[in-house]
Amino acid sequence: MPSVPHPAPAWTWTRFAALETGGDLQLYGPNPLVEAVAVDGRPARLILPGPGQPLGPRAQAALIVEAPRPVPVHGEPHRLVILHADPDHVRAIGASWRWALP
């Protein structure tokens, strides 16, 4: 899964969404839907399976949220947190998301 260390001068939402949805696996189908949203007041992107993607037990969606400040992952600071969930519940998870950083 791609990650963007802080700071990342060439980082953009468009570029990161392309990295997450691209590749041979096509985790969200050949034409995923990428929607700009806000999660707990922070910029985010919702990635949903595109039209024609079977919504079986392997279907997944992603919520990519910009953290209020860098979050350490394995000792490295990251600006984004990625949550994978099923398409039927990812919006509800995003609506209930609250940051609890020390």
N, C-alpha and C positions, 0 to 999 in steps of 0.2 A: 504494500500500500504506500503511495507516495506521501511524503511529508515535506513541509516547508520550514526550514530552520529560520530563526529570527536573527538578524534582519535578512530579508531576501529582496534586494532592490528590484529585481525583474519580475517579482511575483504579481500576478493578477488573478482575479476570480476566474476569468475566461480560461486562462492558461491552466490553472489548477483543475477546473472542472473537466477540461479536455484530457488531462492526465488520468483523472479518476475514472472517466467513462471510456477511454480509449483502450487499445490493446486487443489481443486475440481472444481474451475470455469473454468480452462483451457482457459483463456482469449485469448490465441494465438493458440489454438488447441492442440491436443495431442503431436505433434512433432514440436514445434516452431523452427524457424531458428534464431540463435544468431550470429551476425557478429561484429567483432572488427572493429571500425571505429574511426576517429578523427573528432571532432567538434570544430571549431575555435582553432585548435591546442591542444585541450585537449583530453585525452583518453575517449572513449565512447563505448557503445554497442547499436546496433540496433537489436531490436527483431521484427521479422515479423511472421505472421501466417504461420504455416507449411503446407506442402502438404496435401490436403484433407480438409483443413479448409475452410468452405464457406466464400466467400468474399462479404457478404451482408452488409446492413447498420450497423450491429453491429460489423463488423470486425474492429480490431484495431491493431496498431503497437505501439512500444514504442522506445524512444530514451533516453538512460540513460547516462548522461554526468557528468564527474568529474569536479567540479567547480575549478577555479584557487585558491580559498581559501574557507573556510567554509562559507556557506550561512545560515543566521538565518531563521528558520521556527518555528513560534510560540515560539520564544525565545530560541530555541535549535539550535546549529550549525550542519549543515549537509554538507557532502562532495559531495553528488550526487544530481542532478536535473533530474527528470523524466518527460518527455513530452509524452503524449499519443496522437496519431493522426491516421488518416486513412492510410492504407498501401500505397495508391497511392501518398500521399503527404509528408510522413515523411522524405524521403531523401532530398527533396527540402527544407524543413524546417531546417533540419540539415545543409545543405549547406549555408543557409543564417543566421545561428545563430551567434551572436556576443555578447560577454560578455560586460556588461556595469555596472560593480560593482564600488561603490564609493571607 
